[in-house]
Amino acid sequence: MRIRFTSGPWLFFLVPVCLTFSSVQVSCSYTVTSGGEKKGVRVREKFTVHQNKFDEATDLHFKLWQEEDNINVNGWEVSTSGFTNSTSRRGNQPEWPSQGGRKCPHEELKNHPHYPKTDNPDNGQHAVDVEVDGGTIKKCQWVYIDSEFYMEHWNTKRMSDVNWTNDSDPVGKKKAVPDFGWSIDDPVPAFEKPARWVHWIKISNDDPLDSLWLKDIRLIESSEFYRDLYNVPFGDPVYPDQILAPGESIGFWFPGMNSGGFLYGSFALVDAVTGEIVAEERFEHPFPEPASLALCAMGLGMIAAVRRRSSG
């Protein structure tokens, strides 16, 4: 996997995205599906996707997952607008064919470096498959997907296999957006400012085939919990668009709190052919508590140095 680093070893961003829905229709009735146990680290996401594949779509399909095989998903809750029925079940990490030396996530073993390791590349506890139906989403309508993941540890959130279908159309599934994800590592000390910590935040193109066009990337820290992610005061975007090839990522060093608080992020996905915004991602991830901070202070200094050298 290739990682693109921001220019300069300590480049911080106060950044995000705003989609204007005044000229489009948004489906606002919701169906909810959940499973597992609501315990552990809660990660929240609001994903908004544009239906531009059918005159009318009757179903939406997607996979929510995380990539580190030694961290399980304890539970989840997913709300989707515009439909009357939804189901969810545990599934596997994406299983697209390995190619170009790049293994698919289901086959590749990835361990979080500061959590008990496993030798099982996918035990079926890292992904949730969601099927949504019972609605008619006309072309140019937007659908909201609000999700909560409850995980064993701080780590990552991904979304793959986002597809529209129409029951009466034999063409089958039509891809809504490329597979993508984001992650936040355990923090490392900001030695220049002992009371502060810095976090490594990464946005990734997980898709095996298509490029990922990112627009209006925005990140902020806050001690305040915003229940509605549309109320987060991101401010104006200041970072340029990024186009990530399959398997490529962009990373940020970001200053964080020394205890508690939240990271809020936002970015838009742009159709590489039309140049139109086709989806928006907003998320909230808690910063680690003091116990994890102590662990990272002892063990992550060298990793931080290596990554800084890689950024040029």
N, C-alpha and C positions, 0 to 999 in steps of 0.2 A: 504494500500500500504506500502511495506517495503522500507526503504531507507538505503543504505549502505553508511557510511561516511568514508572519507579518514582518515588514522591514523594520530593523532595529530590535535589539534584544528585549527591550522593556517598553513596548508600545501598548498603551492602554486605550480602551475605547469606552465611551459612554454612548451607546448606539441602539436602532430598531426600525419598525415598519408600520405603515398605516395604509390600510386599504379603504377606499371610499366606497361605501355600499349604497350611497344615495341614488345611484342610477341603475342599480341591479336589484333583483329580487333575492331575498334571503328566506329560506324555509325555517320557521321558528318553532314548530311543534317537535317534541323530542320523544325518542324511545331510548330506554336505558337497559343495559345488560351488565352483569357483574359476575365475579367468581373469586374463589380463594378466600384469603383472610386479609382484612385491612389492618396490617401491622407492619412495622419497619419504616423505612424512609419513603415518604410520599413524594412523588414527582407529578406535577400537573402540566397539562398540555391543552391548548386550544388550537385546533387545526381547522382552517376554513378552506374549502376546495370548490372550484368552479366546475360546473357540469357543462362541458363544451364538446362532448363526444357523440351524443345522440340528440335527436329532436326531443325525445323523452327517455329518461333513464328510470328503471324500476328497481334497481338494486345497486348496492355499493358494498365492496369487499375490501378488507385491508388487514394487515398484520402489524401488531405492535410488539416490540421485542427489545431486548438488550443483549449486548454482545459478549459479556464476560461470563464464562461458563462456571465460575465458582461463586456466582451471585445469583440466587434464585429470585423469581418474581413471586411474592407471597400472595398477592391479590390484585384486583383491578376493578374499575368501574368505568364504563364508556357510555356517553350520551351522544346520540346522533339526531340532528334536526331533519325534518321533512319526511320522516318515515314513521310507520306505526309498529314495526316489529324489528327486533334485533336479537341475535344470539352470539355467544362467545364461548370459546373453549381453548384449553391449552394446546399449543402446537409446537412445531419445530422452528428453529431459526431458518432464514431463507435457504433454499436448496437449489439455487440455479447452478448450472454446470460450471465446474472449475475451469478456468481458462487463463492463458498467459501467465502461468505461475501463481495465479491468485486463486486460493481455495474459496469455496462458498462458506458462509458463516456456520452452517450446520456441520461441516466437516473439520473446520479449523479450530484448534484448541486455543482459547484465549483466557488467561487468568488475570484477575485483578492482583497487582503486586503486593497489596497489603491486606489480604484476606486469605483464609485457608485455601490452599490450591486443590484442584481436582484434576484427574486425568481423563475425564469424560467430556468430549467436545460438545455434547448437547444432550442433557438428560430430560428434555421435554418440559423444563420448568422456567424457560426463559422467553417464551413467546406466547401471544394470545391472538387467535384468528377470530375476526369479527365479520359477521354476515348481517347485512341490513336490507330489509325489504318492506313491502307494504306502502309504497309511495310512488308518486309520479313527479320526478324532478325534471322540469323543462330545461331546454338549452338556455344558458346564461343565468340560471339560478345558482346560488351558493348554498353550500351545506356546512353546518358547524359540526365538528367532532370534538367533544370535551372528554378528556380521559385522565384518569388517575391511576398511577402504577404504585404499588407498595412493594419495595425491594429490600433485600437484606442489608444493603450497604449503598453508599453514594456511588453512582457510576454513570450510566448512559441510558439514552432513550432513542429508539429508532422506529421508523415507519416504512413498511415495504408492501409491495403487491397491492397498491391502491388502484382498484379497477371499478369502472362502471359497467353495468350490463342492462340490457332490455330483454325482458322475457320473450318478446315476439320477434326479436332480431337474431337470425342464425349466426351472425358474425362473432358472437361470443363476447368475451371481456375486452374492454378498451382501457388502456392504461391512462390514469389520470395525471400522475406525476412520477418522476424518477424516485427510486428508493433513496432515503436520506436518513440522517441521524445526527445527534449531537451528544457530547460527553463533557463531564467535568471531573478532573482528577483531584485527588487529595491535595491540599495546599502545601506550599513550601514557604519558609520564612522570607520576608522581605528584609534582608540584612541591613539595608540602608535605613529602614524604618522598623525597628524591632516590634512595634505594636501592631504592625500590619502583616498580612499574608498575601501571597499571590496564588492564583488558581490557573491551571492550564485548561482552557476551554477550546473544544474542537468541533467544527461542523464538517460532516463527511458526506460524500457521494457514495452510497452503498450500492448503486445500481451497476449491474454487470455490463450494460450496453450504452446507456444514454448519459449525456453530460447534464450537470446540475447547475442552473443559472441562479445565483443568489443575489437578491437586491435588498437594500436597506437593512443591513445587519446592525442590530442594536443590542447592547448589553448594559445592564445597570445592577448595582447592589443596593439593597435596602433592608433596614431592620423591620420595616412594615410589611405585614402580610396583606396582599391584595387578593381578595376573594375572586373578584372579576378581573381577569387578565387584560381586559380592554381598558381598565382604569389605571394601569401602570404608567407613571409619568416618564416615558422614555426620552422625550425630547426629539429634536430633529436628527435624522440620520447623517452621519459624517463620514462613513466608510464607503468606498466605491464598490460597484458590483463585482462579483467574482463568478467565474465559470469554472467549475471543477469537472475534470475528466472522470470517467468511471474509476472508482477506487481511490480518488484523490481527496485530500482534506485540507482545510485551512485552520490554523491554530492561533490562539490569542493568549498571551499572559494578561491576566485581569486581576486588579487589586481587590481583595475581599476582607471581610471582617475577621477579627481574631476569635470570635465565638458567635455562633448562631447567625441569624440573618438569612437573606435569600438572594439568589441570583435570578434575575429576570432577563429573558432574551426574546428576540423577535427577528424574523426575517421573512422575505417573500420569495416564492419560487416563480420563475419566469419561463414561459414556453419558448424554447430555443428557436422555433420556426416562426411564430407570430410575433414574438416580443411582448406578449400580453402577460400580465400577472395571472396565474392560474391557481395559486394557493398562498396561504399565509400560515406561518407557524409562530405561536407564542407559547412560552413555557416558563415554569418556575421550578427551581431546584434549591433545596436548603443547603446553606454552607455547613460544613462539618462542625460538630460539637467539640469541646475541648479535648476529649479522649482521643479522637482521631487526629486532632492537631498535634498532640504530643507525639503520636506515632509517626506522623509525617515529618516532624521536626528532626527526629532521630534518623529517619531512613531515606529522605527524598532529596537531600542536598545535592548529591552527585547527579541524580537524574535531572534536576533543574539546570545544573551547569552544562550537561551534555545538550540539553534542548536549547539552551541559550546559544551555544556555539553553532548549532545547526541552523539557527535563524540568521546567521551572518552578522 
